[in-house]
Amino acid sequence: MPGSANLNIMMKAARKAGRSLVKDFREVENLQVSTKGAGDFVSRADIAAEEILKEELLGARPTYGWIAEEGGEIAGKDPTRRWIVDPLDGTTNFLHGLPHWSISIALEHKGEIVAGVVFDAAKDEMFYAEKGEGAWLNDSLRMRVSGRHRMIESIFATGLPYAGRADLPETLQDLARILPATAGVRRFGAASLDLAYVAAGRYEGFWERKLQPWDVAAGLLIAKEAGALVEPMNPEGNILEDGEMIVANEPIFSTFAKVIRNG
């Protein structure tokens, strides 16, 4: 699907950073057996990927703003446009040699996400969307959310709190309500890919708390453009500010949202 100039810039940048990360990922797999471990190496790989993305995106659009996981925020001369970037979503997977991680790039215009790219470099899957133009996978596959109507036939994705995070009790309560009513819940460790998988019909829905804008900005647009319904967990909230969301196909959304919100 031919995209705008901005979308093409985003995809080119994602592929360039992806090549760097794939090369580093092969080295991480070797480092797993070392006594020192791969943590420092992965941090360097993450920062290197962000530098590539910054060079490509700000080089092509030097007036745009920038916010990213590693490098913080840069105000642009054009206050209406901003890149929102996660150079490596799924860092823990990457660190452990698990090939499930992505590069996430979103373009915000006047407070609204208008283009998004989620690139799974390990599997060479490029998920992307522009507002009003649908959601796409690789060169020509238009994505649509799953058509399943029954919760018991559906698979959902979420994140599980780790290292003593305060939202663990809420998540355990969610799981206690969701698991008996569904075909399963998956925790793959990369929110951007969870959202892309909803768009591709691989999951029926997704929910999570305490996420950052760069984790979800691109994936949310991709899911919406594939037909998903997207709402803040708190109906009065703001997803990018609060980091809490409920996402699902239309037939299941109301039932799914009721289960999550009735905790």
FENKANOR-V614455 format. One record per pair of residues at least 24 apart in sequence whose C-alpha atoms are under 10 Angstrom apart, sorted by the first residue. I is the first residue (numbers start at 1). J is the second residue. D is the distance in whole Angstrom. If there is no record, write none. Layout:
I|J|D + I|J|D
//
This chain:
1|128|10 + 1|129|10 + 1|133|9 + 1|134|10 + 1|135|10 + 1|136|7 + 1|137|9 + 1|138|9 + 1|139|6 + 1|140|6 + 1|141|8 + 1|142|8 + 2|139|9 + 2|140|9 + 3|115|10 + 3|128|10 + 3|129|9 + 3|130|8 + 3|133|9 + 4|115|9 + 4|130|8 + 5|60|10 + 6|57|9 + 6|60|9 + 6|61|9 + 6|107|8 + 6|115|8 + 6|116|10 + 6|130|10 + 7|105|10 + 7|106|9 + 7|107|9 + 7|114|10 + 7|115|7 + 7|116|8 + 7|117|8 + 7|128|8 + 7|129|8 + 7|130|8 + 8|117|10 + 9|56|8 + 9|57|7 + 9|60|7 + 9|61|9 + 10|53|9 + 10|56|8 + 10|57|7 + 10|60|10 + 10|83|10 + 10|104|9 + 10|105|7 + 10|106|8 + 10|107|9 + 10|115|9 + 10|116|8 + 10|117|7 + 10|118|10 + 10|128|9 + 11|105|9 + 11|116|9 + 11|117|7 + 11|118|9 + 11|119|8 + 11|126|8 + 11|127|9 + 11|128|8 + 12|53|9 + 12|56|8 + 12|57|9 + 13|49|10 + 13|52|7 + 13|53|6 + 13|54|9 + 13|55|9 + 13|56|6 + 13|57|7 + 13|60|10 + 13|103|10 + 13|105|9 + 13|117|10 + 14|49|9 + 14|52|9 + 14|53|7 + 14|56|9 + 14|57|10 + 14|87|9 + 14|102|9 + 14|103|6 + 14|104|8 + 14|105|8 + 14|117|8 + 14|118|8 + 14|119|6 + 14|120|9 + 14|121|9 + 14|126|9 + 15|53|10 + 15|103|9 + 15|119|8 + 15|120|9 + 15|121|7 + 15|124|9 + 15|126|9 + 16|49|9 + 16|52|7 + 16|53|8 + 16|56|9 + 16|121|10 + 17|45|10 + 17|46|10 + 17|48|8 + 17|49|5 + 17|50|8 + 17|51|9 + 17|52|6 + 17|53|6 + 17|54|10 + 17|56|9 + 17|87|8 + 17|88|10 + 17|103|8 + 17|119|10 + 17|121|9 + 18|49|8 + 18|52|10 + 18|53|10 + 18|87|9 + 18|88|9 + 18|102|8 + 18|103|7 + 18|119|8 + 18|120|8 + 18|121|5 + 18|122|8 + 18|124|9 + 19|49|9 + 19|121|7 + 19|122|9 + 20|45|8 + 20|46|10 + 20|48|8 + 20|49|7 + 20|52|9 + 20|121|10 + 21|45|6 + 21|46|8 + 21|48|9 + 21|49|7 + 21|87|9 + 21|88|8 + 21|94|9 + 21|101|10 + 21|102|9 + 21|103|9 + 21|121|8 + 21|122|9 + 22|94|10 + 22|99|9 + 22|120|10 + 22|121|7 + 22|122|6 + 22|123|10 + 23|122|10 + 24|94|9 + 25|94|7 + 25|95|8 + 25|96|10 + 25|97|7 + 25|98|9 + 25|99|8 + 25|122|9 + 26|94|10 + 26|97|8 + 26|99|10 + 27|97|9 + 28|94|8 + 28|95|7 + 28|96|8 + 28|97|6 + 28|98|10 + 29|94|9 + 29|95|8 + 29|96|7 + 29|97|5 + 29|98|9 + 29|99|10 + 30|97|9 + 31|95|9 + 31|96|9 + 31|97|9 + 32|95|8 + 32|96|7 + 32|97|7 + 37|95|9 + 37|96|10 + 38|94|10 + 38|95|6 + 38|96|8 + 38|97|10 + 39|91|10 + 39|92|9 + 39|94|10 + 39|95|6 + 39|96|9 + 40|95|10 + 41|95|9 + 42|88|10 + 42|91|8 + 42|92|9 + 42|94|7 + 42|95|6 + 42|96|10 + 43|70|10 + 43|88|10 + 43|91|9 + 43|95|9 + 45|87|9 + 45|88|9 + 45|91|10 + 45|94|10 + 46|70|8 + 46|86|9 + 46|87|6 + 46|88|6 + 46|89|9 + 46|91|8 + 46|94|10 + 47|71|8 + 47|87|8 + 47|88|9 + 48|87|9 + 49|86|9 + 49|87|6 + 49|88|8 + 49|103|9 + 50|85|8 + 50|86|8 + 50|87|5 + 50|88|8 + 50|103|9 + 51|87|9 + 52|87|9 + 53|85|8 + 53|86|9 + 53|87|7 + 53|103|9 + 53|105|9 + 54|83|9 + 54|85|9 + 54|87|10 + 57|83|8 + 57|105|10 + 58|82|10 + 58|83|9 + 64|107|9 + 64|108|10 + 64|109|10 + 65|107|10 + 65|108|9 + 66|107|9 + 66|108|10 + 67|213|9 + 67|214|8 + 68|104|10 + 68|105|9 + 68|212|10 + 68|213|9 + 68|214|6 + 68|215|10 + 69|212|8 + 69|213|9 + 69|214|7 + 69|215|9 + 78|109|10 + 79|109|9 + 79|110|8 + 79|111|10 + 80|108|8 + 80|109|5 + 80|110|5 + 80|111|7 + 80|112|10 + 81|107|7 + 81|108|5 + 81|109|5 + 81|110|6 + 81|111|8 + 81|112|9 + 81|113|10 + 81|114|10 + 82|106|8 + 82|107|6 + 82|108|5 + 82|109|7 + 82|110|9 + 82|111|9 + 82|112|10 + 82|113|9 + 83|107|5 + 83|108|6 + 83|109|9 + 83|113|10 + 83|115|10 + 83|116|10 + 83|214|9 + 83|217|10 + 84|108|7 + 84|113|9 + 84|116|9 + 84|213|7 + 84|214|5 + 84|215|9 + 84|216|9 + 84|217|7 + 84|218|8 + 85|116|10 + 85|117|10 + 85|213|9 + 85|214|5 + 85|215|8 + 85|216|10 + 85|217|9 + 85|218|9 + 86|118|10 + 86|192|9 + 86|212|10 + 86|213|9 + 86|214|5 + 86|215|6 + 86|216|9 + 86|217|10 + 86|218|10 + 87|119|10 + 87|214|9 + 87|215|10 + 88|119|10 + 88|120|10 + 88|190|9 + 88|215|9 + 89|118|10 + 89|119|10 + 89|120|10 + 89|189|8 + 89|190|6 + 89|191|7 + 89|192|7 + 89|193|8 + 89|214|9 + 89|215|7 + 89|216|10 + 90|188|9 + 90|189|6 + 90|190|5 + 90|191|8 + 90|192|9 + 90|193|9 + 90|215|9 + 91|189|9 + 91|190|8 + 92|189|8 + 92|190|9 + 93|188|8 + 93|189|7 + 93|190|8 + 98|122|10 + 98|188|10 + 99|123|8 + 100|188|7 + 100|189|8 + 100|190|7 + 100|193|8 + 101|188|9 + 101|189|8 + 101|190|6 + 101|191|9 + 101|192|9 + 101|193|8 + 102|126|9 + 102|190|7 + 102|191|9 + 102|192|7 + 102|193|7 + 103|190|10 + 103|192|8 + 103|193|9 + 103|214|10 + 103|215|10 + 103|218|10 + 104|128|10 + 104|191|10 + 104|192|7 + 104|193|9 + 104|214|7 + 104|215|7 + 104|216|8 + 104|217|8 + 104|218|6 + 104|219|8 + 105|192|10 + 105|214|8 + 105|215|9 + 105|216|9 + 105|217|8 + 105|218|6 + 105|219|9 + 106|130|10 + 106|213|10 + 106|214|8 + 106|215|10 + 106|216|9 + 106|217|6 + 106|218|5 + 106|219|8 + 106|220|10 + 106|221|9 + 107|217|8 + 107|218|8 + 108|217|9 + 108|218|9 + 112|217|10 + 112|221|10 + 113|217|7 + 113|218|7 + 113|220|9 + 113|221|7 + 114|217|10 + 114|218|9 + 114|221|7 + 114|222|10 + 115|217|9 + 115|218|7 + 115|219|10 + 115|221|7 + 115|222|8 + 116|216|10 + 116|217|7 + 116|218|4 + 116|219|7 + 116|220|8 + 116|221|6 + 116|222|7 + 117|192|9 + 117|196|9 + 117|217|9 + 117|218|6 + 117|219|7 + 117|221|9 + 117|222|8 + 118|192|7 + 118|193|7 + 118|195|9 + 118|196|7 + 118|216|10 + 118|217|10 + 118|218|7 + 118|219|7 + 118|222|9 + 119|192|9 + 119|193|9 + 119|196|10 + 120|192|10 + 120|193|8 + 120|196|10 + 126|196|10 + 127|192|10 + 127|193|9 + 127|195|10 + 127|196|7 + 127|197|9 + 127|199|9 + 127|200|9 + 127|218|9 + 127|219|9 + 127|222|7 + 127|223|10 + 128|196|9 + 128|199|10 + 128|218|8 + 128|219|8 + 128|221|9 + 128|222|6 + 128|223|10 + 128|225|9 + 129|218|8 + 129|219|9 + 129|220|10 + 129|221|7 + 129|222|5 + 129|223|9 + 129|224|9 + 129|225|7 + 129|226|9 + 130|218|10 + 130|221|8 + 130|222|8 + 130|225|8 + 131|221|7 + 131|222|9 + 131|224|9 + 131|225|7 + 132|221|10 + 132|224|10 + 132|225|7 + 133|225|7 + 133|226|10 + 134|221|9 + 134|222|8 + 134|223|9 + 134|224|8 + 134|225|5 + 134|226|6 + 134|227|8 + 135|196|9 + 135|199|7 + 135|200|9 + 135|221|8 + 135|222|5 + 135|223|7 + 135|224|8 + 135|225|5 + 135|226|5 + 135|227|9 + 136|196|10 + 136|199|9 + 136|200|9 + 136|222|8 + 136|225|9 + 136|226|8 + 137|196|9 + 137|199|10 + 137|200|8 + 137|222|10 + 141|200|10 + 142|199|10 + 142|200|9 + 142|226|8 + 143|196|9 + 143|197|10 + 143|198|10 + 143|199|6 + 143|200|5 + 143|201|8 + 143|222|9 + 143|223|9 + 143|225|9 + 143|226|6 + 143|227|9 + 144|198|9 + 144|199|6 + 144|200|6 + 144|201|6 + 144|202|10 + 144|222|10 + 144|223|9 + 144|224|10 + 144|225|8 + 144|226|5 + 144|227|6 + 144|228|8 + 144|249|9 + 145|196|10 + 145|197|9 + 145|198|6 + 145|199|5 + 145|200|6 + 145|201|4 + 145|202|8 + 145|203|8 + 145|204|7 + 145|205|9 + 145|223|8 + 145|224|9 + 145|225|9 + 145|226|6 + 145|227|6 + 145|228|6 + 145|229|10 + 145|248|8 + 145|249|6 + 145|250|9 + 146|197|10 + 146|198|8 + 146|199|8 + 146|200|7 + 146|201|4 + 146|202|7 + 146|203|7 + 146|204|6 + 146|205|9 + 146|226|9 + 146|227|9 + 146|228|9 + 146|248|9 + 146|249|6 + 146|250|9 + 146|251|9 + 146|252|10 + 147|201|8 + 147|204|8 + 147|249|7 + 147|250|8 + 147|251|8 + 147|252|9 + 148|201|9 + 148|203|10 + 148|204|7 + 148|249|8 + 148|250|9 + 148|251|7 + 148|252|8 + 149|204|9 + 149|249|9 + 149|250|9 + 149|251|5 + 149|252|6 + 149|253|9 + 150|181|9 + 150|182|8 + 150|183|10 + 150|204|10 + 150|251|8 + 150|252|7 + 150|255|9 + 151|178|9 + 151|180|10 + 151|181|6 + 151|182|5 + 151|183|7 + 151|184|10 + 151|204|9 + 151|205|10 + 151|251|9 + 151|252|7 + 151|253|10 + 151|255|8 + 151|256|8 + 152|178|10 + 152|179|9 + 152|180|8 + 152|181|5 + 152|182|4 + 152|183|5 + 152|184|8 + 153|181|9 + 153|182|6 + 153|183|5 + 153|184|9 + 153|204|9 + 154|181|9 + 154|182|6 + 154|183|5 + 154|184|7 + 154|185|9 + 154|202|10 + 154|203|7 + 154|204|6 + 154|205|8 + 154|252|9 + 155|179|10 + 155|182|7 + 155|183|5 + 155|184|5 + 155|185|6 + 155|186|7 + 155|198|10 + 155|201|10 + 155|202|8 + 155|203|5 + 155|204|6 + 155|205|7 + 155|206|9 + 156|182|8 + 156|183|8 + 156|184|6 + 156|185|5 + 156|186|6 + 156|187|9 + 156|194|9 + 156|198|9 + 156|202|9 + 156|203|6 + 156|204|6 + 156|205|5 + 156|206|5 + 156|207|8 + 156|247|10 + 156|248|9 + 156|256|10 + 157|184|9 + 157|185|5 + 157|186|5 + 157|187|6 + 157|188|8 + 157|189|10 + 157|191|9 + 157|193|10 + 157|194|6 + 157|195|9 + 157|197|9 + 157|198|9 + 157|202|10 + 157|203|7 + 157|204|8 + 157|205|6 + 157|206|5 + 157|207|7 + 157|208|8 + 157|247|10 + 158|185|7 + 158|186|7 + 158|187|6 + 158|188|8 + 158|189|8 + 158|190|9 + 158|191|8 + 158|194|8 + 158|195|10 + 158|205|9 + 158|206|6 + 158|207|5 + 158|208|5 + 158|209|9 + 158|246|10 + 159|185|10 + 159|186|8 + 159|187|6 + 159|188|8 + 159|189|6 + 159|190|8 + 159|191|7 + 159|194|9 + 159|206|9 + 159|207|8 + 159|208|6 + 159|209|8 + 159|210|10 + 159|211|9 + 160|186|10 + 160|187|7 + 160|188|9 + 160|189|8 + 160|208|8 + 160|209|9 + 161|208|10 + 161|209|9 + 161|210|9 + 165|210|10 + 166|210|10 + 167|208|10 + 167|209|8 + 167|210|8 + 168|209|10 + 170|209|9 + 170|260|10 + 170|263|8 + 171|207|10 + 171|208|8 + 171|209|8 + 171|260|9 + 171|263|10 + 173|260|9 + 173|262|10 + 173|263|7 + 174|207|10 + 174|208|10 + 174|259|8 + 174|260|6 + 174|261|9 + 174|262|9 + 174|263|7 + 175|259|10 + 175|260|9 + 176|263|10 + 177|259|7 + 177|260|8 + 177|262|9 + 177|263|8 + 178|256|8 + 178|259|7 + 178|260|8 + 181|256|10 + 181|259|9 + 182|256|10 + 190|215|8 + 190|216|10 + 191|215|6 + 191|216|6 + 191|219|8 + 191|220|10 + 192|216|5 + 192|217|8 + 192|218|7 + 192|219|5 + 192|220|8 + 192|222|10 + 192|223|10 + 193|218|10 + 193|219|7 + 194|219|8 + 194|220|10 + 194|223|10 + 195|219|5 + 195|220|6 + 195|221|9 + 195|222|7 + 195|223|6 + 195|224|9 + 195|228|10 + 195|247|8 + 195|248|9 + 196|220|8 + 196|221|9 + 196|222|6 + 196|223|6 + 196|224|10 + 196|226|9 + 197|222|10 + 197|223|8 + 198|222|9 + 198|223|6 + 198|224|10 + 198|226|8 + 198|227|9 + 198|228|8 + 198|247|8 + 198|248|7 + 198|249|8 + 199|223|4 + 199|224|8 + 199|225|8 + 199|226|5 + 199|227|7 + 199|228|7 + 199|247|10 + 199|248|9 + 199|249|9 + 200|226|8 + 201|226|9 + 201|228|10 + 201|248|10 + 201|249|9 + 203|248|8 + 203|249|9 + 204|228|9 + 204|247|8 + 204|248|6 + 204|249|6 + 204|250|9 + 204|251|10 + 204|252|8 + 204|253|9 + 204|256|10 + 205|229|9 + 205|230|10 + 205|246|8 + 205|247|5 + 205|248|4 + 205|249|7 + 205|250|10 + 205|252|8 + 205|253|8 + 205|256|8 + 205|257|10 + 206|230|10 + 206|245|8 + 206|246|6 + 206|247|5 + 206|248|6 + 206|249|10 + 206|256|9 + 207|231|10 + 207|232|9 + 207|233|8 + 207|244|7 + 207|245|6 + 207|246|5 + 207|247|6 + 207|248|9 + 207|256|9 + 207|257|9 + 207|260|8 + 208|232|10 + 208|233|9 + 208|243|8 + 208|244|6 + 208|245|6 + 208|246|7 + 208|247|9 + 208|260|10 + 209|233|8 + 209|239|10 + 209|242|8 + 209|243|6 + 209|244|4 + 209|245|7 + 209|246|9 + 210|239|10 + 210|241|10 + 210|242|7 + 210|243|5 + 210|244|6 + 210|245|9 + 211|239|9 + 211|240|8 + 211|241|9 + 211|242|8 + 211|243|4 + 211|244|7 + 211|245|9 + 212|239|9 + 212|240|7 + 212|241|8 + 212|242|8 + 212|243|6 + 212|244|9 + 213|239|8 + 213|240|5 + 213|241|7 + 213|242|9 + 213|243|7 + 214|240|9 + 214|243|10 + 215|240|9 + 215|243|9 + 216|240|8 + 216|243|8 + 216|244|10 + 216|245|10 + 217|243|10 + 220|245|9 + 220|247|8 + 223|247|8 + 223|248|9 + 223|249|9 + 224|248|9 + 224|249|9 + 228|253|9 + 229|253|7 + 229|254|10 + 231|257|9 + 232|257|10 + 233|257|8 + 233|260|8 + 233|261|7 + 234|261|8 + 235|261|10
//
